[in-house]
Amino acid sequence: MVDSVQVNDSFHTSDHKLLSYNLNIAKKTEDSAEIRYDYKRMNTNGAREELRMIEWDKVLNGTANENSQWRILFRIQRKYVPVVKKEIVSERRCGLLTKP
């Protein structure tokens, strides 16, 4: 939204005029949190131990379907990788524009 438009003096060697105005480009969004997994703090020993206990021959040779294979990996991820919630700011402004 543009408001407070003012026509100022012209350039020295031109017939163009300077304009000054307020530009409001803030966008309102809902507050939310983005969930990310923090693999740097993952309990690798626990995950390795649990992966060792799985009978992979049965899982990979057709006794289990593809979805159950993914469920195994997601279960281990949820169990051994901590979650980090990153807050998303409800009002964002363009970083290129600054107030004088």
C-alpha positions in Angstrom: 0.0 0.0 0.0 1.4 3.4 -1.0 0.4 6.4 1.0 1.6 10.0 1.8 2.8 10.7 -1.7 4.5 14.1 -2.0 5.9 15.8 -5.1 9.2 17.5 -4.3 11.6 19.7 -6.2 13.0 18.7 -9.6 16.5 17.6 -10.4 18.9 20.4 -11.2 19.3 19.5 -14.9 15.9 17.8 -15.6 12.2 18.5 -15.6 11.6 15.3 -13.6 10.3 15.7 -10.1 11.3 13.8 -7.0 8.6 11.7 -5.3 8.5 10.7 -1.7 6.0 8.2 -0.3 5.5 5.6 2.4 5.4 2.1 1.2 3.8 -0.5 3.5 4.5 -4.0 2.2 4.0 -6.0 5.5 2.1 -9.2 5.0 0.1 -10.8 7.8 0.2 -14.5 8.1 -0.9 -16.9 10.8 1.6 -17.7 13.6 2.9 -21.2 13.2 5.9 -23.3 14.0 8.0 -25.2 11.4 9.2 -28.6 12.7 12.7 -29.7 11.8 14.7 -32.7 12.9 18.1 -31.9 14.6 20.3 -34.7 13.2 23.4 -33.2 14.9 21.9 -34.3 18.3 20.6 -37.7 17.0 21.1 -40.6 19.4 23.1 -42.6 16.8 24.0 -45.5 19.2 20.3 -46.1 20.0 19.3 -45.9 16.4 22.1 -48.3 15.3 21.1 -50.8 18.0 17.5 -50.8 17.0 18.4 -51.1 13.3 20.6 -54.1 14.2 17.7 -55.9 15.8 15.5 -55.7 12.7 15.4 -58.8 10.5 16.3 -57.0 7.3 16.1 -60.2 5.1 12.4 -60.5 5.9 11.8 -56.7 5.5 13.6 -56.3 2.2 12.7 -59.7 0.5 9.0 -59.2 0.2 7.5 -60.3 3.4 6.8 -56.7 4.2 5.5 -54.1 1.8 7.2 -50.8 0.9 5.0 -48.8 3.3 6.1 -50.9 6.3 9.8 -50.4 5.3 9.3 -46.6 5.4 7.3 -46.9 8.7 10.3 -48.6 10.3 12.6 -45.7 9.3 10.2 -43.0 10.3 9.6 -44.7 13.7 13.4 -44.7 14.3 13.6 -41.1 13.2 10.8 -40.0 15.6 12.4 -42.0 18.4 16.1 -41.0 18.1 16.2 -37.6 16.4 15.2 -34.6 18.5 12.7 -32.1 17.0 13.4 -28.4 16.8 10.5 -26.0 16.4 11.3 -22.8 14.5 8.8 -20.0 15.1 7.6 -18.4 11.9 7.0 -14.6 12.4 3.5 -13.4 11.6 4.6 -10.2 10.0 7.4 -10.1 7.4 8.9 -7.0 5.8 11.1 -6.8 2.8 14.7 -6.7 3.8 15.8 -4.5 1.0 13.7 -1.5 2.1 14.7 0.4 5.2 13.3 3.4 6.9 15.4 6.6 6.6 
